[in-house]
C-alpha cells in the first residue's frame, strides 16, 4: 500500500454470520462442495494420526494390520492435496477417485522433475 488515507468509515460485520459454522466448512481457507474423503495411514503414521482430530464428524478405524482409516467431509481442493502430500508414502488416498488421481499426479511430478 502506497497511499493510505483514513476515510472515517467503519466496517460492520454481518450479524447473521456464524463464524464457527463458517470455519467448519471447507478445509482451511479452501472452500467448495464437500465430499467424503477416505484415507488410510500406514502403521508408522497411524500412531500420530490417532491422537489428532482433523475435521468435525470424522471417523477413525484402527485396522488389524496397524494402519488407520480416516473418513471426513471436505472439499477436494489444493488445501487437502497439500495436507495429504506431507505424509508421503505413509498415507493412501482411498477416495474420492479424483483426489486419489490428483495426489498421484503430484507425486509423479515431484519424482520426475515435472514442476
C-alpha positions in Angstrom: 0.0 0.0 0.0 1.4 3.3 -1.0 -1.3 5.9 -0.3 -3.4 5.0 2.7 -6.0 7.5 4.0 -8.5 7.4 6.8 -12.0 7.7 5.3 -13.8 7.7 8.6 -15.9 4.7 7.5 -16.2 1.7 9.7 -16.8 -2.0 8.8 -19.8 -3.6 10.4 -19.7 -7.4 10.3 -22.8 -9.2 9.2 -24.6 -10.2 12.5 -26.1 -13.2 10.8 -22.6 -14.7 10.1 -21.9 -17.7 12.2 -18.1 -17.7 12.2 -17.7 -21.1 13.9 -20.0 -22.7 11.4 -18.2 -21.0 8.5 -14.8 -22.2 9.8 -16.1 -25.8 10.0 -16.9 -25.8 6.3 -14.1 -26.1 3.8 -10.5 -27.1 4.5 -8.6 -24.2 6.0 -9.0 -21.3 3.6 -10.3 -23.6 0.8 -14.0 -23.8 0.3 -16.2 -25.7 -2.1 -18.7 -28.6 -2.1 -17.7 -31.2 0.4 -17.1 -34.8 -0.5 -16.3 -37.9 1.6 -12.5 -38.1 1.8 -11.2 -41.5 2.9 -7.5 -42.1 3.7 -5.5 -44.9 5.1 -2.4 -44.1 7.1 0.5 -46.6 7.4 1.5 -48.1 10.7 4.3 -45.6 11.4 2.0 -42.6 10.9 -1.2 -44.2 12.4 0.0 -43.8 16.0 0.3 -40.0 15.5 -2.9 -39.5 13.5 -4.8 -41.5 16.1 -4.1 -38.6 18.5 -5.4 -35.8 16.5 -8.8 -35.0 15.0 -8.8 -33.3 11.6 -12.4 -32.5 11.0 -15.7 -32.3 12.9 -17.6 -35.6 12.4 -14.7 -37.6 11.1 -14.5 -41.3 11.8 -11.4 -43.3 12.5 -10.9 -47.1 12.3 -7.9 -48.9 13.6 -7.2 -51.8 11.2 -5.9 -55.2 12.3 -2.5 -54.6 10.5 -1.9 -51.4 12.5 -3.0 -48.9 9.8 -5.6 -46.3 10.5 -8.5 -45.5 8.2 -9.9 -41.9 8.4 -13.0 -40.6 6.8 -14.2 -37.0 6.8 -16.1 -34.5 4.7 -14.1 -31.8 2.9 -13.9 -30.0 -0.4 -11.5 -31.7 -2.8 -9.0 -28.8 -3.1 -5.4 -27.9 -3.3 -5.5 -27.5 0.5 -6.4 -31.1 1.1 -3.9 -32.3 -1.5 -1.1 -30.3 0.1 -2.0 -31.7 3.5 -2.0 -35.3 2.2 1.3 -34.8 0.4 3.1 -34.0 3.6 2.7 -37.6 4.7 4.4 -39.0 1.5 4.1 -42.8 1.3 2.6 -43.1 4.8 -0.9 -42.3 3.5 -3.0 -43.8 0.8 -6.0 -41.9 -0.7 -8.9 -44.4 -0.9 -11.3 -41.8 -2.3 -12.7 -40.0 -3.9 -11.0 -41.2 -7.1 -10.4 -37.6 -8.4 -8.5 -36.8 -5.2 -6.5 -40.1 -5.5 -5.5 -39.2 -9.1 -4.6 -35.7 -8.1 -2.3 -36.8 -5.3 -0.7 -39.5 -7.6 -0.1 -36.8 -10.2 1.6 -34.5 -7.7 3.9 -37.4 -6.5 4.7 -38.2 -10.1 5.6 -34.6 -10.9 7.8 -34.4 -7.8 9.6 -37.7 -8.6 10.3 -36.9 -12.3 11.0 -33.2 -12.0 7.9 -32.1 -13.8 7.5 -28.9 -11.8 
